[in-house]
Amino acid sequence: MISAVILAAGEAVRFGQCKQLMPLGGKTLLEHVLDSVGGSQVDDVVVVLGANADEIRRRIDFGSARVVINPDYANGMSTSIQAGLRAVDAEAAMIVLADQPFVTSQTLNLLIDEYRRTRPGVVIPTYNGFRGNPVIADRSLFAEMMNLRGDVGCRAIFGDHAESIVKVAVDDRGVVTDIDTREDLDRVIPSGSEGSPADLLQTMVDLRRRRQPFAMATIVRAERPTSSKPGDKAIIAPDGTLTGWIGGSCAHDIVVRHALESLETGAPRFLTLSSTSPDTNRQGVIGVPMQCYSGGVLDVFIEPSLPAPHMVVVGTETVARALVRISKTLQFHVTVVDPLATRESAPEADEIVNQLALQALPLGEESFIVIATHGRYDEEALEQAACTSASYIALVASPRRAGVVLEQLRDRGVSVDRIKSPAGLDIGAQGAEEIALSIVAEIVQQRRAARSVAAPAVTAAAPAEAVDPICQMTVTIADARYTAEHEGRRYYFCCAHCQRTFEKEPQRYAHVA
């Protein structure tokens, strides 16, 4: 039996952020390693976590792999190796580095096959004559490995066992490719991978196709030392997912939070992130303190991209055509639904749908359905509309016709409470154009009223916050994972590093908060 021990506990100080969660081609570095190991012939997988363990466990699906925590990760790689070995009961351990995402399952199998064939003390891969990782160590060496100290790996003991080392030549440069710095990652990211312009464009196109809002964050100025540079961009989706690159872990969290708030208000933001005292004297600039080991300053512009309100016009009669024209003038995204509609009959429309399947359309709170078929298929369209999440459903019909249609729907068990008829505001409208105007005016009135009600709710629901006494970063109390008690008061921290710093000298930092 061979167990894989994946070392993913390091602080990644040289990288400047949680390296294990860095995106690469749609996956994180750690997920790439997990996939390679999981696709190999190893019998058991143990992942050793330390720094950022809570965040990594929250964002990574480890599947059948077992996770162990190394509380002594700050004392070097040797402690992580030992934490992993304590968790395995196997004839050999494959020591895998979490920052080598390009090693293939086939390479791992070559090492495993060699170990099972010759049973050496150590199996080491080589690429063009250069030694690489991962390595397989026989159980007979575990005791010596448990005596390692400091930031050293297994190779510290290999010199005493030269006669039992077998080297396996592999055609896999991944065994000698470590991701230690941001520059290392920039060199190996292939065209079109996560964070590249092609990937950002694809993400943007996909979100717009699904009519999902998003925010674009752009680095417009960077003062060294920072891992970002002017022109770096990222897209933030409504669920907080970030595609692209705008800096390390602390910059990542700050930008995501402000991007989501920008989506709520619909207004852009300009941030200055600094580990010292951010400049807040410039009009329109939000100064945000940032914990960053390397320091530096970032100016970030966040621009929300909200989908246009969606007008769905069912029918192609005179009122329907007027609705399309007026809606486009007011910058609605207009979809015309009618079996006979063509691009020639509705040239202003953004979409032409010839099938009555309203539930298949991307509809939500900013969607509005107006049925103006002159009685041809009102009932069918209204029944489907009532099952959507559109915020406005209206029927263009005379009061008598509307009463008959709604009664028929009630008899079929359809909820008609959301259906508005007569459609539009009572402005004494006459003719198709004025009727269409009254309908669009009612929709505009409803949209503005909904936003004015929602805005105070966002403010009222703002979570309680505290200031990290070490780095001065704002921490949401309800979500705080790192806290400490001192003289009857609780303190909140953005990360484990700040918490440990405080706990070593609480008297020094308590007065800062």
One Martini backbone bead per residue (centre of mass of N, CA, C, O) as a GRO file, in nm:
protein
  513
    1MET     BB    1   0.096   0.037   0.022
    2ILE     BB    2   0.025   0.375  -0.094
    3SER     BB    3   0.076   0.701   0.026
    4ALA     BB    4  -0.033   1.027  -0.011
    5VAL     BB    5   0.145   1.337   0.067
    6ILE     BB    6   0.011   1.657   0.082
    7LEU     BB    7   0.178   1.969   0.082
    8ALA     BB    8  -0.047   2.250   0.223
    9ALA     BB    9   0.076   2.450   0.482
   10GLY     BB   10   0.189   2.696   0.377
   11GLU     BB   11   0.230   3.061   0.361
   12ALA     BB   12   0.349   3.193   0.103
   13VAL     BB   13   0.537   3.452   0.127
   14ARG     BB   14   0.656   3.489  -0.166
   15PHE     BB   15   0.370   3.515  -0.302
   16GLY     BB   16   0.141   3.681  -0.099
   17GLN     BB   17  -0.058   3.425  -0.082
   18CYS     BB   18  -0.285   3.176  -0.129
   19LYS     BB   19  -0.156   2.944  -0.331
   20GLN     BB   20  -0.356   2.697  -0.331
   21LEU     BB   21  -0.599   2.910  -0.459
   22MET     BB   22  -0.488   2.953  -0.723
   23PRO     BB   23  -0.566   3.016  -1.041
   24LEU     BB   24  -0.576   2.746  -1.308
   25GLY     BB   25  -0.767   2.668  -1.557
   26GLY     BB   26  -1.034   2.656  -1.343
   27LYS     BB   27  -0.826   2.593  -1.112
   28THR     BB   28  -0.653   2.514  -0.854
   29LEU     BB   29  -0.356   2.408  -0.757
   30LEU     BB   30  -0.463   2.189  -0.561
   31GLU     BB   31  -0.664   2.055  -0.759
   32HIS     BB   32  -0.457   1.954  -0.956
   33VAL     BB   33  -0.313   1.767  -0.756
   34LEU     BB   34  -0.558   1.598  -0.674
   35ASP     BB   35  -0.618   1.489  -0.957
   36SER     BB   36  -0.350   1.345  -1.007
   37VAL     BB   37  -0.355   1.163  -0.757
   38GLY     BB   38  -0.646   1.043  -0.802
   39GLY     BB   39  -0.544   0.920  -1.098
   40SER     BB   40  -0.382   0.720  -0.952
   41GLN     BB   41  -0.237   0.427  -0.768
   42VAL     BB   42  -0.301   0.518  -0.508
   43ASP     BB   43  -0.452   0.423  -0.187
   44ASP     BB   44  -0.392   0.707  -0.045
   45VAL     BB   45  -0.499   1.039   0.087
   46VAL     BB   46  -0.307   1.313   0.226
   47VAL     BB   47  -0.376   1.638   0.363
   48VAL     BB   48  -0.172   1.913   0.453
   49LEU     BB   49  -0.262   2.166   0.678
   50GLY     BB   50  -0.246   2.526   0.788
   51ALA     BB   51  -0.243   2.770   0.638
   52ASN     BB   52  -0.560   2.856   0.557
   53ALA     BB   53  -0.745   2.608   0.626
   54ASP     BB   54  -1.037   2.713   0.630
   55GLU     BB   55  -1.047   2.826   0.343
   56ILE     BB   56  -0.968   2.568   0.193
   57ARG     BB   57  -1.203   2.386   0.300
   58ARG     BB   58  -1.431   2.572   0.183
   59ARG     BB   59  -1.318   2.556  -0.142
   60ILE     BB   60  -1.248   2.246  -0.120
   61ASP     BB   61  -1.284   1.928  -0.269
   62PHE     BB   62  -1.154   1.621  -0.125
   63GLY     BB   63  -1.324   1.387  -0.100
   64SER     BB   64  -1.140   1.100  -0.003
   65ALA     BB   65  -0.955   1.276   0.126
   66ARG     BB   66  -0.744   1.340   0.390
   67VAL     BB   67  -0.738   1.575   0.664
   68VAL     BB   68  -0.461   1.747   0.809
   69ILE     BB   69  -0.328   1.932   1.084
   70ASN     BB   70  -0.057   2.173   1.110
   71PRO     BB   71   0.032   2.373   1.378
   72ASP     BB   72   0.367   2.382   1.287
   73TYR     BB   73   0.416   2.517   0.998
   74ALA     BB   74   0.617   2.758   1.074
   75ASN     BB   75   0.865   2.529   1.113
   76GLY     BB   76   0.823   2.374   0.847
   77MET     BB   77   0.821   2.102   0.636
   78SER     BB   78   0.884   1.875   0.840
   79THR     BB   79   0.609   1.897   0.998
   80SER     BB   80   0.431   1.804   0.756
   81ILE     BB   81   0.550   1.531   0.707
   82GLN     BB   82   0.489   1.425   0.997
   83ALA     BB   83   0.182   1.465   0.990
   84GLY     BB   84   0.141   1.268   0.754
   85LEU     BB   85   0.278   1.008   0.867
   86ARG     BB   86   0.086   0.978   1.117
   87ALA     BB   87  -0.171   0.915   0.903
   88VAL     BB   88  -0.015   0.657   0.806
   89ASP     BB   89  -0.052   0.294   0.680
   90ALA     BB   90   0.229   0.214   0.504
   91GLU     BB   91   0.496   0.115   0.299
   92ALA     BB   92   0.455   0.403   0.159
   93ALA     BB   93   0.548   0.749   0.066
   94MET     BB   94   0.415   1.014  -0.119
   95ILE     BB   95   0.570   1.323  -0.170
   96VAL     BB   96   0.364   1.608  -0.222
   97LEU     BB   97   0.342   1.914  -0.391
   98ALA     BB   98   0.115   2.187  -0.409
   99ASP     BB   99   0.322   2.356  -0.626
  100GLN     BB  100   0.276   2.100  -0.854
  101PRO     BB  101   0.037   2.104  -1.110
  102PHE     BB  102   0.190   1.930  -1.367
  103VAL     BB  103   0.180   1.662  -1.260
  104THR     BB  104   0.114   1.349  -1.363
  105SER     BB  105  -0.035   1.046  -1.332
  106GLN     BB  106   0.172   0.891  -1.505
  107THR     BB  107   0.417   0.964  -1.335
  108LEU     BB  108   0.322   0.842  -1.071
  109ASN     BB  109   0.300   0.551  -1.184
  110LEU     BB  110   0.599   0.511  -1.246
  111LEU     BB  111   0.689   0.528  -0.950
  112ILE     BB  112   0.511   0.302  -0.841
  113ASP     BB  113   0.613   0.073  -1.021
  114GLU     BB  114   0.907   0.086  -0.925
  115TYR     BB  115   0.859   0.027  -0.631
  116ARG     BB  116   0.706  -0.251  -0.670
  117ARG     BB  117   0.946  -0.387  -0.825
  118THR     BB  118   1.218  -0.298  -0.622
  119ARG     BB  119   1.207  -0.186  -0.330
  120PRO     BB  120   1.318   0.082  -0.243
  121GLY     BB  121   1.381   0.355  -0.049
  122VAL     BB  122   1.390   0.544  -0.317
  123VAL     BB  123   1.196   0.757  -0.542
  124ILE     BB  124   1.311   0.949  -0.829
  125PRO     BB  125   1.261   1.199  -1.043
  126THR     BB  126   1.363   1.281  -1.384
  127TYR     BB  127   1.462   1.576  -1.589
  128ASN     BB  128   1.713   1.593  -1.787
  129GLY     BB  129   1.881   1.502  -1.506
  130PHE     BB  130   1.678   1.629  -1.305
  131ARG     BB  131   1.567   1.656  -1.003
  132GLY     BB  132   1.250   1.577  -0.845
  133ASN     BB  133   0.895   1.584  -0.804
  134PRO     BB  134   0.799   1.337  -0.644
  135VAL     BB  135   0.851   1.112  -0.367
  136ILE     BB  136   0.945   0.783  -0.256
  137ALA     BB  137   0.912   0.637   0.073
  138ASP     BB  138   1.004   0.410   0.276
  139ARG     BB  139   0.926   0.294   0.588
  140SER     BB  140   1.231   0.267   0.683
  141LEU     BB  141   1.244   0.609   0.685
  142PHE     BB  142   1.042   0.735   0.888
  143ALA     BB  143   1.209   0.781   1.143
  144GLU     BB  144   1.402   0.991   1.017
  145MET     BB  145   1.177   1.188   0.924
  146MET     BB  146   1.080   1.242   1.228
  147ASN     BB  147   1.378   1.401   1.280
  148LEU     BB  148   1.327   1.640   1.138
  149ARG     BB  149   1.435   1.992   1.093
  150GLY     BB  150   1.268   2.234   0.964
  151ASP     BB  151   1.305   2.359   0.621
  152VAL     BB  152   1.285   2.038   0.526
  153GLY     BB  153   1.321   1.753   0.345
  154CYS     BB  154   1.392   1.431   0.255
  155ARG     BB  155   1.684   1.492   0.134
  156ALA     BB  156   1.840   1.511   0.408
  157ILE     BB  157   1.864   1.169   0.407
  158PHE     BB  158   1.971   1.059   0.126
  159GLY     BB  159   2.286   1.049   0.172
  160ASP     BB  160   2.250   0.775   0.359
  161HIS     BB  161   2.090   0.625   0.080
  162ALA     BB  162   2.221   0.592  -0.209
  163GLU     BB  163   2.189   0.274  -0.261
  164SER     BB  164   1.844   0.307  -0.240
  165ILE     BB  165   1.830   0.481  -0.500
  166VAL     BB  166   1.582   0.552  -0.752
  167LYS     BB  167   1.579   0.660  -1.087
  168VAL     BB  168   1.325   0.828  -1.292
  169ALA     BB  169   1.271   0.885  -1.613
  170VAL     BB  170   1.088   1.173  -1.732
  171ASP     BB  171   0.835   1.334  -1.953
  172ASP     BB  172   0.811   1.580  -1.702
  173ARG     BB  173   0.839   1.912  -1.611
  174GLY     BB  174   0.665   1.914  -1.347
  175VAL     BB  175   0.894   1.800  -1.147
  176VAL     BB  176   1.054   2.108  -1.190
  177THR     BB  177   0.777   2.281  -1.128
  178ASP     BB  178   0.754   2.559  -0.933
  179ILE     BB  179   0.532   2.772  -0.727
  180ASP     BB  180   0.669   3.055  -0.557
  181THR     BB  181   0.573   3.286  -0.752
  182ARG     BB  182   0.408   3.500  -0.951
  183GLU     BB  183   0.612   3.473  -1.184
  184ASP     BB  184   0.589   3.169  -1.214
  185LEU     BB  185   0.291   3.172  -1.300
  186ASP     BB  186   0.315   3.361  -1.547
  187ARG     BB  187   0.504   3.160  -1.709
  188VAL     BB  188   0.283   2.900  -1.707
  189ILE     BB  189   0.049   3.036  -1.823
  190PRO     BB  190  -0.168   2.970  -2.053
  191SER     BB  191  -0.341   3.041  -2.310
  192GLY     BB  192  -0.672   3.089  -2.182
  193SER     BB  193  -0.651   3.100  -1.894
  194GLU     BB  194  -0.681   3.189  -1.591
  195GLY     BB  195  -0.684   3.548  -1.627
  196SER     BB  196  -0.701   3.584  -1.908
  197PRO     BB  197  -0.838   3.757  -2.158
  198ALA     BB  198  -0.999   3.515  -2.270
  199ASP     BB  199  -1.133   3.436  -2.000
  200LEU     BB  200  -1.272   3.703  -1.938
  201LEU     BB  201  -1.440   3.714  -2.194
  202GLN     BB  202  -1.594   3.449  -2.147
  203THR     BB  203  -1.722   3.531  -1.879
  204MET     BB  204  -1.873   3.778  -1.984
  205VAL     BB  205  -2.041   3.636  -2.199
  206ASP     BB  206  -2.182   3.437  -2.010
  207LEU     BB  207  -2.319   3.645  -1.821
  208ARG     BB  208  -2.475   3.793  -2.047
  209ARG     BB  209  -2.632   3.553  -2.154
  210ARG     BB  210  -2.759   3.513  -1.848
  211ARG     BB  211  -2.819   3.790  -1.724
  212GLN     BB  212  -2.570   3.872  -1.539
  213PRO     BB  213  -2.421   4.030  -1.305
  214PHE     BB  214  -2.119   4.242  -1.287
  215ALA     BB  215  -1.774   4.312  -1.200
  216MET     BB  216  -1.508   4.538  -1.282
  217ALA     BB  217  -1.166   4.509  -1.197
  218THR     BB  218  -0.904   4.768  -1.192
  219ILE     BB  219  -0.572   4.834  -1.215
  220VAL     BB  220  -0.435   5.176  -1.210
  221ARG     BB  221  -0.241   5.148  -0.950
  222ALA     BB  222   0.109   5.072  -0.839
  223GLU     BB  223   0.296   5.021  -0.543
  224ARG     BB  224   0.571   4.919  -0.436
  225PRO     BB  225   0.516   4.619  -0.313
  226THR     BB  226   0.351   4.414  -0.562
  227SER     BB  227   0.161   4.164  -0.747
  228SER     BB  228   0.057   4.399  -0.905
  229LYS     BB  229  -0.059   4.567  -1.209
  230PRO     BB  230  -0.131   4.770  -1.435
  231GLY     BB  231  -0.430   4.619  -1.588
  232ASP     BB  232  -0.536   4.442  -1.401
  233LYS     BB  233  -0.804   4.192  -1.395
  234ALA     BB  234  -1.154   4.141  -1.281
  235ILE     BB  235  -1.431   3.922  -1.225
  236ILE     BB  236  -1.742   3.967  -1.045
  237ALA     BB  237  -1.974   3.777  -0.924
  238PRO     BB  238  -2.261   3.747  -0.730
  239ASP     BB  239  -2.109   3.498  -0.560
  240GLY     BB  240  -1.785   3.605  -0.555
  241THR     BB  241  -1.654   3.521  -0.803
  242LEU     BB  242  -1.313   3.524  -0.924
  243THR     BB  243  -1.181   3.644  -1.239
  244GLY     BB  244  -0.839   3.669  -1.221
  245TRP     BB  245  -0.630   3.967  -1.126
  246ILE     BB  246  -0.574   4.184  -0.805
  247GLY     BB  247  -0.420   4.004  -0.594
  248GLY     BB  248  -0.409   3.917  -0.295
  249SER     BB  249  -0.603   3.805  -0.042
  250CYS     BB  250  -0.676   4.085   0.075
  251ALA     BB  251  -0.753   4.220  -0.190
  252HIS     BB  252  -0.963   4.019  -0.278
  253ASP     BB  253  -1.172   4.061  -0.046
  254ILE     BB  254  -1.213   4.364  -0.077
  255VAL     BB  255  -1.304   4.372  -0.375
  256VAL     BB  256  -1.544   4.183  -0.351
  257ARG     BB  257  -1.707   4.346  -0.147
  258HIS     BB  258  -1.726   4.609  -0.321
  259ALA     BB  259  -1.852   4.479  -0.571
  260LEU     BB  260  -2.117   4.387  -0.438
  261GLU     BB  261  -2.200   4.674  -0.352
  262SER     BB  262  -2.202   4.789  -0.640
  263LEU     BB  263  -2.433   4.604  -0.738
  264GLU     BB  264  -2.647   4.713  -0.542
  265THR     BB  265  -2.620   5.031  -0.639
  266GLY     BB  266  -2.483   5.079  -0.942
  267ALA     BB  267  -2.200   5.196  -0.847
  268PRO     BB  268  -1.902   5.304  -0.868
  269ARG     BB  269  -1.549   5.244  -0.761
  270PHE     BB  270  -1.272   5.393  -0.567
  271LEU     BB  271  -0.971   5.242  -0.458
  272THR     BB  272  -0.743   5.253  -0.170
  273LEU     BB  273  -0.480   5.030  -0.101
  274SER     BB  274  -0.323   5.011   0.229
  275SER     BB  275  -0.082   4.937   0.488
  276THR     BB  276  -0.120   5.211   0.577
  277SER     BB  277  -0.235   5.527   0.502
  278PRO     BB  278  -0.489   5.596   0.330
  279ASP     BB  279  -0.600   5.796   0.075
  280THR     BB  280  -0.889   6.031   0.152
  281ASN     BB  281  -0.873   6.324  -0.006
  282ARG     BB  282  -0.996   6.220  -0.252
  283GLN     BB  283  -1.248   6.251  -0.449
  284GLY     BB  284  -1.417   5.938  -0.455
  285VAL     BB  285  -1.226   5.798  -0.246
  286ILE     BB  286  -1.158   5.478  -0.100
  287GLY     BB  287  -1.015   5.400   0.200
  288VAL     BB  288  -0.816   5.093   0.254
  289PRO     BB  289  -0.704   4.879   0.468
  290MET     BB  290  -0.406   4.658   0.429
  291GLN     BB  291  -0.293   4.336   0.463
  292CYS     BB  292   0.066   4.321   0.391
  293TYR     BB  293   0.377   4.201   0.398
  294SER     BB  294   0.495   4.394   0.150
  295GLY     BB  295   0.296   4.604   0.087
  296GLY     BB  296   0.172   4.876  -0.065
  297VAL     BB  297  -0.028   5.010  -0.348
  298LEU     BB  298  -0.380   5.029  -0.452
  299ASP     BB  299  -0.568   5.109  -0.742
  300VAL     BB  300  -0.930   5.062  -0.775
  301PHE     BB  301  -1.164   4.996  -1.031
  302ILE     BB  302  -1.525   4.970  -1.004
  303GLU     BB  303  -1.756   4.819  -1.244
  304PRO     BB  304  -2.076   4.787  -1.304
  305SER     BB  305  -2.278   4.519  -1.470
  306LEU     BB  306  -2.601   4.561  -1.579
  307PRO     BB  307  -2.870   4.437  -1.689
  308ALA     BB  308  -3.107   4.495  -1.882
  309PRO     BB  309  -3.414   4.531  -1.894
  310HIS     BB  310  -3.680   4.286  -1.951
  311MET     BB  311  -3.877   4.273  -2.241
  312VAL     BB  312  -4.177   4.083  -2.292
  313VAL     BB  313  -4.338   4.036  -2.604
  314VAL     BB  314  -4.661   3.914  -2.675
  315GLY     BB  315  -4.668   3.968  -2.996
  316THR     BB  316  -4.759   4.174  -3.325
  317GLU     BB  317  -4.925   4.397  -3.275
  318THR     BB  318  -4.961   4.729  -3.241
  319VAL     BB  319  -4.890   4.742  -2.937
  320ALA     BB  320  -4.644   4.562  -2.951
  321ARG     BB  321  -4.478   4.741  -3.146
  322ALA     BB  322  -4.476   4.990  -2.961
  323LEU     BB  323  -4.332   4.856  -2.722
  324VAL     BB  324  -4.068   4.802  -2.862
  325ARG     BB  325  -3.988   5.094  -2.932
  326ILE     BB  326  -4.001   5.220  -2.644
  327SER     BB  327  -3.814   5.021  -2.498
  328LYS     BB  328  -3.559   5.082  -2.667
  329THR     BB  329  -3.542   5.383  -2.593
  330LEU     BB  330  -3.511   5.275  -2.272
  331GLN     BB  331  -3.304   5.023  -2.279
  332PHE     BB  332  -3.423   4.760  -2.337
  333HIS     BB  333  -3.455   4.419  -2.344
  334VAL     BB  334  -3.602   4.265  -2.633
  335THR     BB  335  -3.867   4.019  -2.651
  336VAL     BB  336  -4.023   3.833  -2.907
  337VAL     BB  337  -4.338   3.645  -2.893
  338ASP     BB  338  -4.402   3.455  -3.194
  339PRO     BB  339  -4.477   3.239  -3.453
  340LEU     BB  340  -4.451   3.494  -3.690
  341ALA     BB  341  -4.200   3.622  -3.619
  342THR     BB  342  -3.961   3.859  -3.750
  343ARG     BB  343  -3.709   4.064  -3.828
  344GLU     BB  344  -3.896   4.241  -4.011
  345SER     BB  345  -4.142   4.278  -3.796
  346ALA     BB  346  -3.891   4.319  -3.556
  347PRO     BB  347  -3.617   4.512  -3.576
  348GLU     BB  348  -3.575   4.617  -3.265
  349ALA     BB  349  -3.529   4.352  -3.158
  350ASP     BB  350  -3.316   4.127  -2.989
  351GLU     BB  351  -3.545   3.898  -2.993
  352ILE     BB  352  -3.668   3.593  -3.150
  353VAL     BB  353  -3.961   3.397  -3.061
  354ASN     BB  354  -4.150   3.100  -3.189
  355GLN     BB  355  -4.196   2.995  -2.890
  356LEU     BB  356  -4.411   2.896  -2.625
  357ALA     BB  357  -4.150   2.941  -2.363
  358LEU     BB  358  -4.109   3.128  -2.096
  359GLN     BB  359  -3.942   2.939  -1.894
  360ALA     BB  360  -3.680   2.944  -2.094
  361LEU     BB  361  -3.628   3.217  -2.004
  362PRO     BB  362  -3.425   3.475  -1.864
  363LEU     BB  363  -3.587   3.531  -1.566
  364GLY     BB  364  -3.664   3.809  -1.335
  365GLU     BB  365  -3.687   4.098  -1.156
  366GLU     BB  366  -3.601   4.242  -1.453
  367SER     BB  367  -3.882   4.129  -1.562
  368PHE     BB  368  -4.129   4.186  -1.839
  369ILE     BB  369  -4.470   4.099  -1.915
  370VAL     BB  370  -4.648   4.137  -2.230
  371ILE     BB  371  -4.982   4.068  -2.341
  372ALA     BB  372  -5.053   4.118  -2.712
  373THR     BB  373  -5.276   3.909  -2.902
  374HIS     BB  374  -5.583   3.953  -2.934
  375GLY     BB  375  -5.681   3.648  -2.825
  376ARG     BB  376  -5.512   3.402  -2.941
  377TYR     BB  377  -5.304   3.327  -2.656
  378ASP     BB  378  -5.352   3.429  -2.360
  379GLU     BB  379  -5.384   3.186  -2.167
  380GLU     BB  380  -5.116   3.041  -2.224
  381ALA     BB  381  -4.928   3.281  -2.157
  382LEU     BB  382  -5.028   3.337  -1.865
  383GLU     BB  383  -4.970   3.060  -1.745
  384GLN     BB  384  -4.664   3.081  -1.790
  385ALA     BB  385  -4.604   3.356  -1.653
  386ALA     BB  386  -4.700   3.269  -1.360
  387CYS     BB  387  -4.428   3.068  -1.344
  388THR     BB  388  -4.252   3.306  -1.317
  389SER     BB  389  -4.012   3.574  -1.199
  390ALA     BB  390  -4.156   3.802  -1.291
  391SER     BB  391  -4.252   4.136  -1.182
  392TYR     BB  392  -4.432   4.163  -1.456
  393ILE     BB  393  -4.785   4.117  -1.552
  394ALA     BB  394  -4.962   4.174  -1.862
  395LEU     BB  395  -5.289   4.255  -2.009
  396VAL     BB  396  -5.407   4.328  -2.330
  397ALA     BB  397  -5.744   4.433  -2.263
  398SER     BB  398  -6.047   4.430  -2.209
  399PRO     BB  399  -6.230   4.404  -1.931
  400ARG     BB  400  -6.405   4.172  -2.035
  401ARG     BB  401  -6.185   3.988  -2.146
  402ALA     BB  402  -6.014   3.972  -1.888
  403GLY     BB  403  -6.229   3.841  -1.706
  404VAL     BB  404  -6.255   3.577  -1.866
  405VAL     BB  405  -5.960   3.483  -1.857
  406LEU     BB  406  -5.917   3.483  -1.546
  407GLU     BB  407  -6.144   3.282  -1.484
  408GLN     BB  408  -6.028   3.044  -1.643
  409LEU     BB  409  -5.766   3.025  -1.478
  410ARG     BB  410  -5.891   2.970  -1.202
  411ASP     BB  411  -6.031   2.703  -1.289
  412ARG     BB  412  -5.723   2.582  -1.342
  413GLY     BB  413  -5.539   2.692  -1.086
  414VAL     BB  414  -5.444   2.980  -1.146
  415SER     BB  415  -5.253   3.240  -1.048
  416VAL     BB  416  -5.372   3.597  -1.077
  417ASP     BB  417  -5.248   3.821  -0.882
  418ARG     BB  418  -5.003   3.926  -1.088
  419ILE     BB  419  -5.212   4.020  -1.292
  420LYS     BB  420  -5.239   4.296  -1.515
  421SER     BB  421  -5.577   4.440  -1.554
  422PRO     BB  422  -5.521   4.682  -1.689
  423ALA     BB  423  -5.264   4.804  -1.861
  424GLY     BB  424  -5.121   5.044  -1.697
  425LEU     BB  425  -5.163   5.366  -1.671
  426ASP     BB  426  -5.396   5.624  -1.598
  427ILE     BB  427  -5.386   5.852  -1.893
  428GLY     BB  428  -5.597   5.833  -2.123
  429ALA     BB  429  -5.539   5.640  -2.342
  430GLN     BB  430  -5.485   5.655  -2.707
  431GLY     BB  431  -5.383   5.422  -2.870
  432ALA     BB  432  -5.102   5.238  -2.911
  433GLU     BB  433  -4.879   5.434  -2.811
  434GLU     BB  434  -5.014   5.520  -2.538
  435ILE     BB  435  -5.047   5.240  -2.421
  436ALA     BB  436  -4.750   5.172  -2.424
  437LEU     BB  437  -4.660   5.409  -2.247
  438SER     BB  438  -4.823   5.328  -1.991
  439ILE     BB  439  -4.675   5.060  -1.947
  440VAL     BB  440  -4.383   5.161  -1.924
  441ALA     BB  441  -4.438   5.359  -1.694
  442GLU     BB  442  -4.521   5.144  -1.487
  443ILE     BB  443  -4.253   4.994  -1.487
  444VAL     BB  444  -4.073   5.228  -1.400
  445GLN     BB  445  -4.218   5.282  -1.135
  446GLN     BB  446  -4.164   5.000  -1.011
  447ARG     BB  447  -3.856   4.999  -1.021
  448ARG     BB  448  -3.802   5.255  -0.848
  449ALA     BB  449  -3.954   5.164  -0.596
  450ALA     BB  450  -3.786   4.906  -0.540
  451ARG     BB  451  -3.510   5.055  -0.499
  452SER     BB  452  -3.594   5.249  -0.264
  453VAL     BB  453  -3.656   5.009  -0.070
  454ALA     BB  454  -3.380   4.846  -0.085
  455ALA     BB  455  -3.160   5.046   0.012
  456PRO     BB  456  -3.218   5.057   0.324
  457ALA     BB  457  -3.188   4.750   0.369
  458VAL     BB  458  -2.885   4.736   0.325
  459THR     BB  459  -2.807   4.928   0.555
  460ALA     BB  460  -2.955   4.778   0.790
  461ALA     BB  461  -2.784   4.496   0.721
  462ALA     BB  462  -2.525   4.580   0.822
  463PRO     BB  463  -2.259   4.454   0.952
  464ALA     BB  464  -2.069   4.404   1.206
  465GLU     BB  465  -1.757   4.567   1.299
  466ALA     BB  466  -1.397   4.536   1.310
  467VAL     BB  467  -1.062   4.606   1.416
  468ASP     BB  468  -0.759   4.512   1.342
  469PRO     BB  469  -0.488   4.568   1.559
  470ILE     BB  470  -0.258   4.506   1.348
  471CYS     BB  471  -0.375   4.604   1.035
  472GLN     BB  472  -0.665   4.766   1.026
  473MET     BB  473  -0.869   4.573   0.933
  474THR     BB  474  -1.181   4.494   0.834
  475VAL     BB  475  -1.415   4.296   1.034
  476THR     BB  476  -1.655   4.061   1.029
  477ILE     BB  477  -1.792   3.932   1.304
  478ALA     BB  478  -1.974   3.692   1.203
  479ASP     BB  479  -1.708   3.578   1.015
  480ALA     BB  480  -1.502   3.540   1.226
  481ARG     BB  481  -1.214   3.312   1.277
  482TYR     BB  482  -1.032   3.528   1.441
  483THR     BB  483  -0.980   3.522   1.796
  484ALA     BB  484  -0.952   3.716   2.114
  485GLU     BB  485  -0.879   3.735   2.460
  486HIS     BB  486  -0.863   4.050   2.670
  487GLU     BB  487  -0.966   4.166   2.952
  488GLY     BB  488  -1.279   4.095   2.855
  489ARG     BB  489  -1.201   4.122   2.547
  490ARG     BB  490  -1.278   4.107   2.204
  491TYR     BB  491  -1.087   4.008   1.918
  492TYR     BB  492  -1.034   4.077   1.566
  493PHE     BB  493  -0.924   3.887   1.268
  494CYS     BB  494  -0.812   3.823   0.935
  495CYS     BB  495  -0.582   3.625   1.056
  496ALA     BB  496  -0.357   3.414   1.201
  497HIS     BB  497  -0.117   3.605   1.215
  498CYS     BB  498  -0.255   3.829   1.381
  499GLN     BB  499  -0.337   3.656   1.618
  500ARG     BB  500  -0.049   3.565   1.704
  501THR     BB  501   0.068   3.846   1.745
  502PHE     BB  502  -0.124   3.927   1.974
  503GLU     BB  503  -0.077   3.683   2.174
  504LYS     BB  504   0.224   3.760   2.235
  505GLU     BB  505   0.129   4.100   2.266
  506PRO     BB  506  -0.144   4.230   2.394
  507GLN     BB  507  -0.051   4.499   2.532
  508ARG     BB  508   0.053   4.637   2.266
  509TYR     BB  509  -0.245   4.612   2.091
  510ALA     BB  510  -0.510   4.677   2.254
  511HIS     BB  511  -0.515   5.001   2.215
  512VAL     BB  512  -0.573   5.008   1.898
  513ALA     BB  513  -0.887   4.910   1.886
   0.00000   0.00000   0.00000
